[in-house]
C-alpha cells in the first residue's frame, strides 16, 4: 500500500486498529508527526513509524466536539434567566405591573 504523506488538518484511519485521527503537526526538521485521536489523546510518530502504519484517508467526523469531550448539556447556560424546568410554573409567567413616572435607582 502506498504511504500517505502527513498533511496538517488531514484525517486518517488506521486500518489495523480502526482508529480515526487528525494530523495536528508535522515537523520536517525533526521528521515527527503529531496526531490527535477522537478521544483527545495526542501522540507523536517519527517518520519511520508513520511509514509502517496502514493508513487510509478519511473524512472528518460529523461531531467535532468529541476530542473536546463536550456533550449537549455543555451548551446550556446555567446563568440563563429562563430555565426549562420553570416552564410549567405559573409564577414564572406573572408580568410586573407597570408604574409610569416611578424609576428605581
trRosetta pair geometry for C-beta under 8 A, 3 or more apart (Angstrom, degrees):
i j d omega theta_ij theta_ji phi_ij phi_ji
1 54 6.3 78 52 -139 151 82
3 50 7.6 83 -165 128 114 87
3 51 5.3 -26 -117 -130 141 72
3 55 8.0 56 -150 41 51 111
4 12 6.6 167 88 -114 151 125
4 55 5.1 -96 25 93 127 124
4 56 7.8 144 -38 -118 145 17
4 57 6.4 166 -129 -57 149 85
6 10 7.1 -176 -169 51 47 127
6 23 4.9 158 -167 -129 94 155
6 26 4.7 162 110 -100 121 128
6 33 4.5 -138 -107 -118 166 133
6 50 6.4 -59 -47 -153 118 149
7 10 3.7 76 73 -23 98 133
7 23 6.1 128 72 58 41 141
7 26 7.5 -40 -114 -24 13 149
8 23 5.5 -111 -106 113 37 100
8 24 6.7 38 -146 -172 84 16
8 25 6.4 29 -111 -102 112 23
8 26 5.5 -125 -55 5 93 103
9 22 6.9 -18 -149 -173 24 108
9 23 6.9 -36 20 72 26 83
9 24 8.0 78 -63 -107 43 42
10 22 7.0 161 84 -151 35 66
10 23 5.2 14 55 28 84 113
10 57 6.9 -66 -178 -132 110 95
11 20 6.5 4 -175 -174 105 95
11 21 7.3 170 -149 91 64 31
11 22 5.2 -36 -96 -95 70 76
11 57 7.1 86 83 -170 67 63
11 58 4.6 -87 123 78 102 86
11 59 6.4 -3 74 122 142 11
11 60 5.0 178 -35 -80 148 58
11 61 7.8 173 -136 -18 151 67
12 20 7.5 167 87 -150 40 53
12 21 6.0 -21 63 66 84 78
12 22 7.7 147 17 -100 73 28
12 23 7.0 54 -2 -33 115 95
12 35 7.6 -63 47 -132 116 132
12 55 4.7 -15 -175 -163 122 119
12 56 6.9 145 -160 72 71 37
12 57 6.2 -55 -105 -110 66 39
12 58 5.8 123 -141 13 12 99
13 18 6.9 -8 -178 -150 103 42
13 19 7.2 170 -152 83 60 36
13 20 5.3 -25 -100 -98 80 70
13 21 8.0 144 -95 20 35 66
13 55 6.8 139 70 -156 44 64
13 56 5.1 -22 59 62 97 90
13 57 7.8 29 14 116 84 9
13 58 4.2 95 -28 -53 100 135
14 17 4.6 12 103 45 126 93
14 18 6.8 -70 81 -14 76 12
14 19 4.9 13 36 50 114 84
14 21 7.3 32 -21 10 100 110
14 53 6.0 -79 -120 -167 95 109
14 54 6.7 85 -165 71 64 69
14 55 6.1 -40 -100 -97 50 71
15 18 7.2 28 -150 -77 25 55
15 54 4.4 -77 51 120 108 106
15 55 6.8 -169 -9 -99 92 16
15 56 5.7 79 -60 -10 108 106
16 53 7.8 -129 16 -156 117 65
16 54 5.2 101 -30 46 98 118
19 37 5.9 -35 174 -132 120 115
19 38 7.5 -149 -168 9 80 100
20 37 7.2 113 82 -152 52 68
20 38 5.5 49 74 -40 97 116
20 58 5.8 -113 -131 103 100 162
20 61 6.5 108 123 -52 152 109
21 35 4.4 49 149 168 134 115
21 36 6.2 166 -161 80 89 35
21 37 4.6 -48 -97 -93 100 57
21 38 7.2 -111 -87 -26 55 66
21 43 8.0 -44 -144 38 156 106
22 35 6.7 159 78 -156 36 72
22 36 5.3 -17 59 59 90 89
22 60 7.4 34 -89 -115 118 89
23 26 6.3 20 168 -51 124 101
23 33 6.0 -52 -137 -172 108 106
23 34 7.2 110 -162 78 61 52
23 35 5.5 -43 -99 -99 52 79
24 34 5.1 -58 67 104 91 101
24 35 6.6 143 9 -121 85 23
24 36 5.0 51 -29 -11 131 109
24 42 7.0 -55 37 -129 143 109
25 32 7.9 8 111 108 101 89
25 33 7.1 165 90 -158 61 41
25 34 3.9 26 49 37 101 116
26 32 7.8 -177 -148 93 41 48
26 33 5.3 -2 -108 -111 75 77
26 34 7.7 -136 -62 25 41 70
27 30 4.7 12 113 41 123 95
27 31 7.2 -65 94 -9 77 13
27 32 5.0 8 50 55 108 85
27 33 7.8 -157 24 -74 69 37
28 31 6.7 25 -156 -80 36 54
31 46 6.0 46 113 -165 93 78
31 47 4.1 -57 173 -19 108 120
32 44 5.5 0 -177 -175 116 108
32 45 6.9 156 -158 81 64 43
32 46 5.6 -44 -100 -103 73 56
32 47 7.5 -96 -77 -35 31 72
33 44 7.0 153 79 -158 44 58
33 45 4.7 -15 61 61 98 96
33 46 7.8 150 18 -115 78 9
33 47 7.3 105 -15 -83 103 56
33 50 5.4 75 21 -80 140 136
34 42 6.1 5 -177 -176 103 104
34 43 7.3 168 -152 87 59 36
34 44 5.1 -28 -98 -99 71 77
34 45 7.9 179 -82 20 25 69
35 42 7.1 165 85 -152 40 58
35 43 5.5 -17 62 62 89 84
35 44 7.7 164 18 -92 71 28
35 45 6.7 26 -3 -4 114 108
36 40 6.9 -26 -172 -153 102 29
36 41 7.1 162 -152 84 58 41
36 42 4.9 -26 -97 -97 79 77
36 43 8.0 160 -89 18 33 65
36 67 6.0 43 149 -135 121 142
37 40 7.1 -29 75 36 75 21
37 41 4.7 4 40 59 114 92
37 42 7.8 -154 12 -77 74 30
37 43 7.2 42 -24 1 103 107
37 67 7.7 155 95 -107 43 99
38 61 6.5 69 -114 -22 116 154
38 66 5.0 -19 -175 127 89 134
38 67 6.1 -116 -160 -70 35 77
39 66 7.4 -62 -86 157 33 96
39 67 7.2 54 98 -116 10 57
40 66 7.9 -149 -46 133 80 66
40 67 4.6 130 -86 -165 67 67
40 68 7.0 127 -94 -73 115 22
40 69 6.2 -33 -38 -33 143 98
45 49 4.4 -137 -159 89 91 115
45 50 4.6 115 130 -62 133 83
45 53 7.4 -36 -134 -29 157 131
46 49 5.2 91 52 12 70 102
46 50 7.1 -129 99 -8 34 92
47 50 5.3 -51 -146 35 36 117
47 51 6.4 39 155 -23 66 102
48 51 5.8 -52 -152 31 31 112
48 52 6.9 26 151 -17 62 106
49 52 5.8 -59 -154 35 36 111
49 53 7.0 47 149 -34 65 96
50 53 5.9 -46 -159 13 36 115
60 64 7.3 11 158 -92 116 90
61 64 6.9 160 83 -79 87 45
61 66 6.3 -12 95 16 152 139
63 66 5.3 86 109 -35 102 101
64 67 7.8 -41 175 23 55 95
65 68 5.5 -77 -164 54 58 105
65 69 7.9 -98 154 52 81 9
65 70 3.9 -87 -174 62 117 110
65 71 7.5 159 130 -73 138 26
66 69 7.5 28 -177 -73 35 37
66 70 8.0 -88 -61 41 18 74
70 74 4.7 -97 -156 43 88 156
70 75 8.0 76 173 -44 117 80
71 74 5.7 118 56 -8 56 100
72 75 6.3 -50 -171 20 46 111
73 76 5.7 -41 -166 13 54 116
76 80 7.4 -90 -179 1 73 133
77 80 4.2 105 85 -43 104 99
80 83 6.4 130 87 -74 101 68
82 86 6.8 -124 -161 64 57 126
82 92 7.7 113 -132 -177 80 127
83 86 4.9 88 68 3 83 105
84 87 5.6 -18 -163 -20 50 117
86 89 4.7 -54 -160 25 65 125
86 92 4.5 113 162 -69 111 159
87 92 7.4 -84 -100 76 19 147
89 92 4.5 78 85 -5 103 109
89 93 7.8 171 97 -9 63 83
90 93 5.9 -60 -161 33 47 110
90 94 7.5 63 146 -40 69 90
91 94 5.9 -33 -161 0 45 116
99 102 4.3 -21 125 41 117 123
